């Protein structure tokens, strides 16, 4: 009977690899058990690790019933609604729901 391996996609986290590498380097130099092979292996793995692109999106305003004062701002990436009035343009530079980098969309509908 052949066993198949199932890989579960773990949640992706954006980390600062430079800080991680610096912490490992500092630990290596203060440690009494220095092993250059493992140190080089770990730091090379950090340097060659795949990168994750941060999603991007735009704040889009949708008006209700043709009235430009009644509507909401939502993220174009995840459709999460953040604000309910036209004059309240979102001040976030990222979506609090999905983490996408944001800008004000071109279709303000009014």
N, C-alpha and C positions, 0 to 999 in steps of 0.2 A: 504494500500500500504506500503510495507516494504522498508525502505531506506537502502541502502548498503553504508558502509563507505569505501572510497577509500583513501589509504595511498600512498603518493608520497614520494619516497626515496629522502631525501635531500642530498646535496653534503656533503661528509664526510670531516671533518677537523681534522688534527692531532694537538692537543693542549697539553700543559703541565698542567696536572691536579693538580700537586703539587703547582704550582704558583697560580692557580685559588683558591685552597683551602686556601692557605696562605693569599691571598687578602681578601677573605670572612672572615677569622678569624680576621685579622687586623681591618676590618670594624666593625665587631661585638664588639670588645673590645673598640673601640672609640665611638661607637654609644650610645646615651642616652636611646634608646628603645631596651633593650636587651631582646630577646625572646629565651630562650634555646631550646624550642621545634623546632622552625623553623631553628635555627642554626644547631642543630643535624640532622634534616631531610635533609637539603641541603648538609651538609658535608658527611653524610652517602650515599646520592645519588651519589655524586662525587666519593666516594671510591668504590661503587658497580656498577658504570657505565660500560657498555660493552666496551671492548677494540677493536681496529681496528688494524689488522696486516698490517704493511707497505709492499707493494709488493716488490719482489726482482727480479732482472733480470741480464743480462750480456750484455756487448758490444760485438756484433758479426760482423765480417768483411765479406762482400760479395764482391768477385772480379768479374769483367766483362770480358767476352770473354777469360777466362783463363789467363789474364794478372794480376799478383799479385799486380802491382802498381796502377791499375785502379779499383776502387771499392768504397765502403762506409762502415762506421760503423753505426750500428743501434741498438736500444734497443730491446732485445728479448721479452720484455713485451708488448710494444705498437707499435713496428716496426718503431719508429721515427728515421729518419736519422740525424746524428749529424756531421760526418766528412766524407771527401771524399778521403783521401789518406791513404795508409797502414801505412806509417811511422808516421802519426798523430794519435797516440793512444789517445782515449778520456781521459781527465784528471778529468772529473766529477766523483764523487762517488755516484751520483744520476742522474736519467734521468730528464732533464729539462722539458720534456713534461708530463710524468705521475708520477714523483716523486719516482720511484722505486729505492731501493738501488742497486748499480751496481758494477760489477767486470768485468774484461776482460775475454771474453769467451774462451773456450778451442779450438774451431775450427777457428783458425786464417786464414785458407786456404792458407798457405804458410809460 
